[in-house]
């Protein structure tokens, strides 16, 4: 196979692949620079990079032909912000601790497999998802906390289309047979329509709850019940 023939066959394959790889590397590099910088550093990098790109574009558009000096300035304006951002992101520039650069940051949401689950299939009562796919109506919630965390956390499933629901956990006033809401301990996000949410309370653990506590829906107060923590961590 001659070189011209080889070029005609391979070029249409290799050129698009090379373009995709370069674009992927560029996007991944920019994402890394933004993610592994401080918030201020990421904003500064984005601003300087945008300014450099605009300057390079205006310089290129304002001249019919670029001499060697203009090419150097153009390349520096486009590349320098990325080099500075890379230096800060890797710790080569500036005395920025790793935790501030979020270098060891974990995913924002990790749902434990053993997280407690409660759901709302209608506006009358809560239900507990069963293994067969059904949801059993309930006015009690026996919670076995996840072994992964002591913080009050659970999965709330809104199964009712276009209707908002949430879970408010409070102290129990009255009796289990005639329960009422007491002081609010934590409240999950209001979900409108069919969706799931893994809720994590701030500054409250399952061990902080009394033996029995009250829970209800902020929008539908008739949806309520009495909860109990079983084998709470800690």
HELIX and SHEET records of a PDB file:
HELIX    1   1 UNK A    3  UNK A   35  1                                  33    
HELIX    2   2 UNK A   39  UNK A   61  1                                  23    
HELIX    3   3 UNK A   68  UNK A   90  1                                  23    
HELIX    4   4 UNK A  206  UNK A  208  5                                   3    
SHEET    1   A 5 UNK A 135  UNK A 138  0                                        
SHEET    2   A 5 UNK A 126  UNK A 129 -1                                        
SHEET    3   A 5 UNK A 116  UNK A 120 -1                                        
SHEET    4   A 5 UNK A 151  UNK A 158  1                                        
SHEET    5   A 5 UNK A 195  UNK A 205 -1                                        
SHEET    1   B 5 UNK A 140  UNK A 144  0                                        
SHEET    2   B 5 UNK A 224  UNK A 230  1                                        
SHEET    3   B 5 UNK A 212  UNK A 216 -1                                        
SHEET    4   B 5 UNK A 168  UNK A 175 -1                                        
SHEET    5   B 5 UNK A 178  UNK A 187 -1                                        
SHEET    1   C 2 UNK A 164  UNK A 165  0                                        
SHEET    2   C 2 UNK A 191  UNK A 192 -1                                        
END                                                                             
